[in-house]
Structures are given as C-alpha cells and as structure tokens.
Amino acid sequence: MIKQIIEKIRLLTISRQEPYPLLAAALGFKPKKIQYYELALIHRSTAVKDQWGHFVNNERLEFLGDAILDAVVADILYHKFDGKREGFLTNTRSKIVQRETLNKIAIDLGLDRLMVITNKNQTHNINIYGNAFEALIGAIYLDRGYAKCKYFVENVVFQKYLNVNKLAHKEVNFKSRLIEWSQRYRASIIFDLIEEKMDNENNPVFQTQIIINGVSAGYGVGFSKKESQQNAAKIALKKIKTNKKKFIETNKHIDQ
C-alpha cells in the first residue's frame, strides 16, 4: 500500500517514538487518517509508484485542496467583511490564495521541513510549498470534512500566520506583472474595454478583455476601468501559467 511505500523513503519525523508531532503541531489537531497527510507532502520528484504502477504524489490532493480553499476563504470573508462589495471580497480572496501568500504560509507552518522531495534541484522552486499547502487542505477535507478545513484556515492560518485585514488593503498589481511578462517574452498585449454599463444600483461597471498576440487571454469586470483591467490581468496570468507555450508559440508565429 501507499503507506508502506512512504515508509521506505521517509516519514514525517526523525523519531517515530511520538507519531507525527510536527504535523499535529502545524495543524492544531490530530489527524485520523494519516495516509492522506503523508500523500499531501510527497512531491512528484520522488517518482514513487504504487503496486498498480500509478505515480504517488500530492498533485491530485492539490487539485482538490485548491477548490476547497477557495470555498473556505470565500465563506470566511463573506462573514468577516459584512456589507463589502463582491469586488472587494473577490480581490481579497485572490490575495490570500495567490502563490506568493500560500508559499509563505506553507513555510511558516513548517511544510518545507516535512515534505518528501527526491530531486534536490526542485527545492529552488518555492511554489512546491504553496502547492503542498493546497494538498494539505485536500487531506484535511478528506480526513475531517469541510468544517475542520474552515477551522484550520480561520483559527490556525489566519490567527497565527496571516493578517487578513492588512492583506485586504494591500495593492496587488496583476496588470504590472502581466506587462512585465509580455516585455520578457516580447509579446503584444492589448487591454480592450469592451463594455461599460450601469448595474441595478446605478453603479458603473466595466468589462475589459486582454488580448495577447491576437489571442483572447481573459476577461475582467470591475467598478472602475482599473479594477476591470486588474481582474482581467489576473485571469490572463492564470492562463499563461497553465499554458505559457500557447502564447509564446503564437508570438513566434507572428514574428515569422
């Protein structure tokens, strides 16, 4: 089984006299099904396979944890910031679940000391820790359910490692990041205001489309042109992260 495989490469503590004290300390509670947490901390560089020949790593848990974390953070922010507009809540959640924030939380929790990583060259990529944090959320969800995930984020992460009020008012310039990327890869980028209308409360609403090398890369809506551009840039950066080659290859085709 997976647990037997993990035993052969490395477990979460140097001493097995007290089971998983570092993990329990980080979580603030004792896990019930430890195999989920072991799996959450195995990086794909280990290239470990189970008895059926399937690779064993934390990527599936990361996928699950990403969705659960979005829901949990939205739930907490909705009740914490009563009366705030959807745009404010969306932007604040984006700042919390962005890779830079998750990487810091993961290291503060000590996940960098608990992870199983075979390829030492991977350790320069700090994003593996943020990914492991998302996988950890997935493990908590499978082990203890949604309520315990919310408890962990609200009473451990937010209380000890993240000042949500301060972060909510921190400016994250996705547009600047996108422009920097376009300059690095010599890509053409257009911020196209495609719609301006009034909502039900007579507030102006703007929609911006971002076009990279002639290809639509994302839409964003906001209560100002700047906010709509920022939201569109955030979507574009996500698409680039998922399929950077698509936009770079388009650029090469245009150059020819």
C-alpha positions in Angstrom: 0.0 0.0 0.0 0.9 3.7 -0.2 1.8 3.9 3.4 4.3 1.0 3.1 5.9 2.8 0.1 6.3 6.0 2.0 7.9 4.2 5.0 10.7 3.2 2.6 11.6 6.7 1.5 11.0 9.0 4.5 8.3 9.7 7.1 7.3 12.9 8.6 9.5 12.8 11.7 13.1 11.7 12.5 11.9 9.9 15.6 9.0 7.5 15.5 8.6 7.4 19.3 5.9 10.1 19.2 3.8 9.8 16.0 3.8 12.9 13.7 4.3 15.6 16.4 5.4 18.2 13.8 2.4 17.7 11.7 -0.1 17.7 14.6 1.5 20.9 15.9 1.2 22.6 12.5 -2.5 21.5 12.1 -3.6 22.3 15.6 -5.4 18.9 15.8 -4.5 15.2 15.4 -5.2 13.6 12.1 -7.4 10.5 11.9 -6.3 9.0 8.6 -2.6 9.9 8.4 -2.2 8.4 4.9 -3.9 11.5 3.4 -1.4 13.8 5.0 1.6 11.7 4.0 0.4 11.8 0.4 -0.1 15.6 0.6 3.6 16.0 1.4 5.1 13.8 -1.4 6.4 15.9 -4.3 6.2 14.4 -7.8 10.1 14.4 -8.0 10.1 11.2 -5.9 8.7 9.3 -8.9 7.2 6.7 -6.5 4.7 4.2 -7.8 2.1 2.1 -6.0 1.5 -1.6 -6.5 -0.6 -0.9 -9.6 2.1 1.2 -11.3 0.4 4.6 -10.6 2.6 7.5 -9.6 2.1 8.5 -6.0 2.4 12.3 -5.2 0.3 15.2 -4.0 -1.0 16.6 -7.3 -4.5 15.1 -7.0 -4.8 16.4 -3.5 -3.5 19.8 -4.6 -6.3 19.9 -7.2 -8.9 19.1 -4.6 -7.4 21.5 -2.0 -7.3 24.4 -4.4 -11.1 24.2 -4.8 -11.8 23.7 -1.1 -9.5 26.5 -0.1 -11.3 28.9 -2.5 -14.7 28.0 -0.9 -13.4 28.2 2.7 -11.8 31.6 2.2 -14.9 32.9 0.4 -17.0 31.7 3.3 -14.8 33.3 6.0 -14.5 36.6 4.1 -18.2 36.8 3.5 -18.9 36.8 7.2 -15.9 38.8 8.2 -16.5 41.7 5.9 -20.2 42.2 6.2 -21.6 44.7 3.7 -18.5 44.7 1.4 -19.0 44.5 -2.3 -18.3 41.4 -4.3 -15.3 43.1 -6.0 -13.6 43.7 -2.6 -14.3 40.1 -1.5 -13.0 38.7 -4.8 -9.8 40.7 -4.7 -9.2 39.9 -1.0 -9.6 36.2 -1.7 -7.2 36.5 -4.7 -4.6 38.0 -2.5 -4.9 35.1 0.1 -4.9 32.2 -2.4 -2.2 33.6 -4.7 1.0 31.6 -4.8 3.2 34.1 -3.0 0.9 34.1 0.0 0.5 30.3 0.1 4.2 29.8 -0.2 4.8 31.9 2.9 2.1 30.2 4.9 3.4 26.8 4.0 6.9 27.7 5.2 5.6 29.3 8.3 3.7 26.1 9.0 6.9 24.1 8.5 5.8 22.2 5.5 9.2 22.7 3.9 10.7 20.5 6.7 8.1 17.8 6.3 8.0 17.4 2.5 9.3 14.3 0.7 11.5 15.6 -2.1 13.9 13.3 -4.0 15.2 15.8 -6.6 17.1 18.4 -4.7 17.1 20.7 -7.7 13.4 21.2 -7.2 13.9 22.9 -3.9 14.8 26.2 -5.6 11.1 26.4 -6.7 9.4 27.7 -3.7 6.0 27.1 -5.3 6.2 23.5 -4.3 5.4 24.5 -0.8 2.4 26.5 -1.7 1.2 23.5 -3.7 1.8 21.3 -0.7 -0.3 23.6 1.4 -3.2 23.2 -1.0 -2.7 19.5 -0.9 -2.8 19.7 2.9 -6.2 21.4 2.7 -7.4 18.5 0.5 -6.1 16.0 3.0 -7.9 17.7 5.9 -11.1 17.7 3.8 -10.9 14.0 3.1 -10.0 13.2 6.7 -12.2 15.5 8.7 -14.5 17.3 6.3 -15.3 20.9 5.4 -15.9 22.2 8.9 -12.4 21.2 10.0 -10.9 22.8 6.9 -12.6 26.1 7.8 -11.5 25.7 11.4 -7.9 25.2 10.3 -7.8 28.2 7.9 -9.7 30.6 10.3 -8.2 29.6 13.7 -4.7 28.5 12.7 -3.7 30.1 9.5 -5.5 33.4 9.8 -4.8 33.7 13.6 -1.1 32.9 13.5 0.3 33.5 10.1 -1.8 35.9 8.1 -3.2 39.4 8.9 -6.3 39.4 6.7 -7.3 43.0 7.4 -3.9 44.2 6.4 -3.8 42.0 3.3 -7.3 43.1 2.2 -6.0 46.6 1.7 -2.7 45.6 0.1 -2.4 46.5 -3.6 -1.6 43.6 -5.8 -0.8 44.8 -9.3 -1.6 42.0 -11.7 -1.5 44.3 -14.6 2.1 45.2 -13.9 3.0 41.6 -13.6 1.4 40.8 -17.0 3.2 43.7 -18.7 6.5 42.6 -17.2 5.8 39.1 -18.6 4.9 40.5 -22.1 8.2 42.5 -22.1 10.2 39.5 -21.1 8.8 37.4 -24.0 8.3 40.3 -26.4 4.6 39.6 -26.6 2.0 42.1 -27.9 -0.6 42.9 -25.3 -3.9 44.9 -25.5 -6.3 46.0 -22.8 -9.6 46.3 -24.6 -12.5 48.0 -22.8 -15.4 46.0 -24.4 -18.3 47.1 -22.3 -19.4 49.9 -19.9 -22.8 49.8 -18.3 -24.7 50.5 -15.1 -25.7 47.9 -12.5 -29.0 47.6 -10.7 -27.8 50.2 -8.1 -26.8 52.6 -10.8 -23.1 52.0 -10.3 -20.8 52.0 -13.4 -19.5 48.5 -14.3 -16.7 48.0 -16.8 -15.5 44.8 -18.7 -12.0 44.5 -20.1 -10.7 41.9 -22.4 -6.9 41.2 -22.6 -5.5 40.1 -26.0 -2.0 38.6 -26.2 -0.6 38.3 -29.7 -4.1 38.4 -31.2 -5.5 35.7 -28.8 -8.0 36.4 -26.1 -6.4 35.8 -22.8 -9.1 36.7 -20.3 -12.0 39.0 -19.3 -12.3 41.1 -16.2 -15.2 43.0 -14.6 -14.9 45.9 -12.1 -16.4 49.0 -10.8 -13.7 51.0 -12.4 -11.6 50.6 -15.6 -8.5 49.9 -13.4 -10.3 47.2 -11.4 -11.6 45.5 -14.6 -8.1 45.5 -16.0 -6.6 44.1 -12.8 -9.2 41.3 -12.8 -8.6 40.5 -16.5 -4.9 40.5 -15.9 -5.3 38.1 -13.1 -7.2 35.7 -15.4 -4.6 36.1 -18.1 -1.7 35.3 -15.7 -3.6 32.1 -14.7 -4.0 31.1 -18.3 -0.3 31.8 -19.0 0.7 29.7 -16.0 -1.4 26.8 -17.3 -0.3 27.1 -20.9 2.5 29.5 -21.4 3.6 27.7 -24.6 0.4 28.7 -26.3 1.1 32.4 -26.1 4.8 32.1 -26.7 4.3 29.9 -29.8 1.7 32.4 -31.1 4.3 35.1 -30.8 6.9 33.1 -32.7 4.4 32.5 -35.5 3.7 36.3 -35.7 7.4 37.1 -35.9 7.8 34.7 -38.8 
